[in-house]
Structure formats: structure tokens, C-alpha cells
């Protein structure tokens, strides 16, 4: 008697998958009938997570130990995205943050942050999208941050890198929606992960009532994906606030290019200059 084939929604490749938000995505997506390719630097953590999820869900789970700031490791994962036709979902979760102001930051660390948060995410997306388009569908989930729209909150390079992720995601959605591709940018607020210790700001220093669990964050993000959101801000109480922000941005975008400077600058108008 043949073993019945386990249904699948395809394969989800998740970066930064060994702990925190990435590990929760792995758990939730396996339970949503996705097979998994888990990518992170820590092989032992990856192996333990893969073993647990395979036992609990019966899904096919592969692991790739690699550092996305290493060109050879990044190239290996790009190759997987280009050649594995079972991949239907890419979760760009790997990233690093910082809390110190510019004057107290190491520029080499800032450069590493840009290469991971911006460069690796961009290259992996470029590797995945052509196959998604050729197959007529696919989903990209980019983990940004609330600092993408609140850059004064933490380190400016970190905020700038996450603003890139948001803008990149919005542009991708605009470009690819008619090709069957879905793009979601997730903007977490403070989340209970190792991020804060690595960034140099222990979570105990954050205000009471401001820190969400990684489990709730991912569950809200997936609910937003189910609801068709392009941008999901799990902590924002009223979606109308984002809708208003986005409507104002889009309305202003029609007035950002002109043959003449705005009148308030009094350029080329002697009468106004004399008043």
C-alpha cells in the first residue's frame, strides 16, 4: 500500500531562521503545509529546529548554514532560489540592528548592517522573482521595522536600511502584482528577541507595555498576509492611520516634479523677491 502524499503549498525559504522571528515563521509555515528551507549561521540551532518541526508536522525541511554577509554563502542561497522550482515563498527575515547614535557607532559595523539588511535582501529577492514570474505566482515577505517610518527612534543607519526595505517592497508590489506575485513588508515594533542584546540595548531598558512576543508578531504578520495587506504594522491599533499616511504620500507624489520651483522659494519671480 502506497503512502499518501502529504499536501504542500510549496516550499518556503526563510532567512535568519534559527531563532526569534525566523524560527516562529518556520513553525507557523510548516503548520500551514509548507515545506521549508531554513537558512542561518548557527547550524546546531537549525538542526534542532528542523528535527522538531519535522517530527511535529511531517514536512520536508532542509537547512543551509551560511552567513549572508559572506559572498560565497550568499551565492549558494541565490542559486537555490534560482533553481528550486518548488519555492513559492521567500521570507527575508535575516537582519541586524543598532541602537547607538551615529557618533558612537563603528562605521565598519554600519557597513556590515547595510550589506545584510539591504544588499543580501536585494540579491535574494532578485534571485527569487524571475522564477516566481515564470511559474505565475509566489510570495515575498520582507521583515522591515517600524523605524522605517520612525527613523528618529534608533540608530539612523538601521532606520535607513529598513526604510529601504519598505520602499523596495512597495515598488516590487507595484511592479509585480499583475504578474501574480504578492509582496508584504512587515514593520514590527519592539519584539522580544535576541535583537536587543545584539544591538546593545537590553530589552529590560524598554518601556513597559511596548514589547510584543515574537509569536504574536508572526501570527499578526501572517494574518495581515491573509488579509491582503502590503504593509503590516502589527502594533498599530487603527489601520486607518496607515491608510491616511499612505494616501497622503501617494497624493503628494503627483506633485514632486515640475518645471519650476515652488513659489515659496521666490526663484525667477522678481516681484515676489522684492516683497
C-alpha positions in Angstrom: 0.0 0.0 0.0 1.5 3.3 -1.0 2.0 6.1 1.5 -0.5 9.0 0.8 1.2 12.1 -0.5 1.3 15.0 2.0 -0.2 18.1 0.5 2.0 21.1 0.3 1.7 24.8 -0.6 5.3 24.6 -1.9 8.5 25.4 -0.1 9.2 28.5 2.0 12.8 29.7 2.2 13.3 31.6 5.5 16.5 33.5 6.3 17.6 34.2 9.9 15.6 31.1 10.7 17.4 29.6 13.7 15.8 31.8 16.4 13.4 34.6 17.1 11.1 35.7 14.4 12.5 33.4 11.8 12.1 30.3 13.9 8.5 31.3 14.6 7.8 31.7 10.9 9.3 28.3 10.4 6.9 26.8 12.9 3.8 28.6 11.6 4.6 27.9 7.9 5.3 24.2 8.5 1.9 24.0 10.2 0.4 25.8 7.2 1.5 22.9 4.9 4.7 24.5 3.6 7.9 22.5 3.2 10.9 24.6 4.4 14.4 25.6 3.6 15.9 27.2 6.7 18.9 29.5 6.4 21.0 30.8 9.3 24.6 30.9 10.6 24.0 28.6 13.6 24.0 25.0 12.3 23.2 23.4 15.6 20.2 25.6 16.2 19.0 25.0 12.6 19.3 21.2 13.0 17.4 21.2 16.3 14.6 23.3 14.9 14.4 21.2 11.7 14.3 18.0 13.7 11.5 19.3 16.0 9.4 20.6 13.1 9.8 17.5 11.0 8.7 15.4 13.9 5.7 17.6 14.7 4.5 18.3 11.2 6.0 15.7 8.8 7.1 18.4 6.4 10.2 18.2 4.3 12.8 20.5 6.0 16.2 21.4 4.7 18.8 23.5 6.4 21.5 25.7 4.9 24.2 27.0 7.3 25.5 30.3 5.9 26.4 33.9 6.6 24.6 36.2 4.2 27.4 38.7 4.6 29.8 36.1 3.1 29.7 36.3 -0.7 30.1 32.6 -1.3 27.4 31.7 1.2 25.1 34.3 -0.3 25.7 33.0 -3.8 24.8 29.4 -2.7 21.4 30.6 -1.4 20.8 32.7 -4.5 21.5 29.6 -6.6 18.9 27.6 -4.6 16.3 30.4 -5.2 17.0 30.4 -8.9 17.0 26.7 -9.4 14.5 25.2 -6.9 11.1 25.4 -8.7 9.3 24.2 -5.5 9.9 27.5 -3.7 6.7 29.6 -3.5 7.5 31.8 -0.6 10.6 33.8 0.4 10.8 35.3 3.9 13.6 37.8 4.1 14.0 37.9 7.8 17.8 38.0 8.4 19.0 41.3 9.6 20.8 43.1 12.3 20.2 46.3 14.2 21.8 49.0 16.3 20.7 51.5 18.9 23.7 53.8 19.3 23.7 57.2 17.7 26.0 57.8 14.7 28.8 59.4 16.6 29.0 56.3 18.9 28.8 53.8 16.0 31.6 51.8 14.3 31.3 52.6 10.6 32.5 49.1 9.7 29.6 47.6 11.7 27.3 50.1 9.9 28.6 48.9 6.6 28.0 45.2 7.6 24.5 46.2 8.5 23.8 47.8 5.1 25.2 44.7 3.3 23.0 42.4 5.3 19.8 44.4 5.7 19.9 45.9 2.2 22.3 44.1 0.0 21.6 40.5 0.9 17.8 41.0 0.9 18.0 42.7 -2.5 20.1 39.9 -4.0 17.9 37.1 -2.7 14.8 38.9 -4.0 16.4 39.3 -7.4 17.2 35.5 -7.3 13.7 34.5 -6.5 11.5 36.8 -8.6 12.3 35.6 -12.1 11.2 32.0 -11.2 8.1 33.3 -9.5 7.1 35.2 -12.6 7.9 32.3 -14.9 5.7 30.0 -12.7 2.9 32.6 -12.4 3.0 33.1 -8.7 4.9 33.5 -5.5 5.1 35.5 -2.3 7.9 37.6 -0.8 7.7 38.7 2.9 10.3 41.3 3.8 10.8 41.9 7.5 11.3 45.7 7.9 10.8 47.6 11.1 8.6 50.4 12.5 11.8 52.6 12.4 11.3 52.6 8.6 8.7 55.3 9.2 10.2 56.5 12.6 13.9 56.9 11.9 14.5 59.1 15.0 13.7 56.1 17.2 17.0 54.1 16.9 20.3 54.2 15.0 19.9 56.2 11.8 21.7 53.6 9.6 19.4 50.9 10.9 16.4 53.1 10.3 17.6 53.9 6.8 18.2 50.2 6.0 14.6 49.4 7.0 13.2 52.4 5.1 14.9 50.8 2.1 13.1 47.5 2.8 9.8 49.3 2.9 10.3 51.3 -0.2 11.7 48.3 -2.1 8.7 46.2 -1.1 6.2 48.8 -2.2 8.0 49.2 -5.5 8.0 45.4 -6.0 4.3 45.2 -5.3 3.6 47.9 -7.8 5.7 46.2 -10.4 4.8 42.6 -9.8 1.2 42.5 -8.7 -0.1 41.9 -12.2 2.3 39.0 -12.6 0.8 37.0 -9.8 3.4 38.0 -7.2 2.5 39.1 -3.7 4.8 41.3 -1.6 4.4 42.1 2.1 6.5 44.4 4.2 6.2 43.7 8.0 7.0 46.6 10.3 7.5 45.2 13.8 7.8 47.5 16.8 9.9 46.3 19.8 9.8 42.5 19.8 11.1 40.1 22.4 14.1 38.5 20.6 17.9 38.5 20.9 17.9 41.6 18.6 18.1 44.0 21.6 21.1 42.4 23.3 22.9 42.3 20.0 22.0 45.9 19.3 23.4 47.0 22.7 20.1 47.9 24.3 18.9 45.2 26.7 15.1 44.6 26.4 14.8 45.4 30.1 15.5 49.0 29.3 12.4 49.3 27.1 9.2 50.8 28.4 6.6 48.6 29.9 3.8 47.7 27.5 5.9 48.3 24.4 7.4 44.8 23.7 5.5 42.2 21.7 6.3 38.5 21.8 7.8 37.0 18.6 4.9 34.5 18.5 2.3 37.3 18.5 4.3 39.3 16.0 4.5 36.5 13.4 0.8 35.5 13.9 -0.3 39.0 13.3 2.0 39.3 10.3 0.5 36.1 8.8 -3.0 37.4 9.5 -2.1 40.6 7.6 -0.8 38.5 4.7 -4.1 36.5 4.7 -6.0 39.8 4.6 -4.0 41.0 1.6 -2.0 43.8 3.3 1.0 45.1 1.5 2.3 46.7 4.7 1.6 45.1 8.0 2.2 47.0 11.3 1.2 44.5 14.0 1.2 47.1 16.9 -0.7 49.8 15.1 -4.2 49.9 16.7 -6.1 51.6 13.8 -5.3 50.6 10.2 -6.9 53.9 9.1 -3.8 55.7 10.4 -1.6 53.9 8.0 -4.1 54.2 5.2 -4.2 58.0 5.8 -0.4 58.2 5.9 -0.2 56.2 2.6 -2.9 58.2 0.9 -1.1 61.5 1.8 2.2 60.1 0.4 0.6 59.0 -2.8 -1.3 62.3 -3.2 1.9 64.3 -2.7 3.8 62.0 -5.1 1.9 63.6 -8.0 3.4 67.0 -7.2 7.0 66.1 -6.7 8.2 67.0 -10.2 7.7 70.3 -12.0 9.4 72.6 -14.5 9.5 75.4 -11.9 10.5 75.6 -8.2 7.6 76.1 -5.8 6.6 79.7 -5.4 7.7 79.9 -1.7 11.3 79.8 -2.9 10.8 83.1 -4.9 13.0 81.8 -7.8 12.7 83.6 -11.1 10.0 85.9 -9.8 11.5 89.4 -9.2 8.1 90.8 -8.0 7.9 88.2 -5.2 11.6 88.6 -4.3 11.0 92.3 -3.7 8.1 91.8 -1.3 
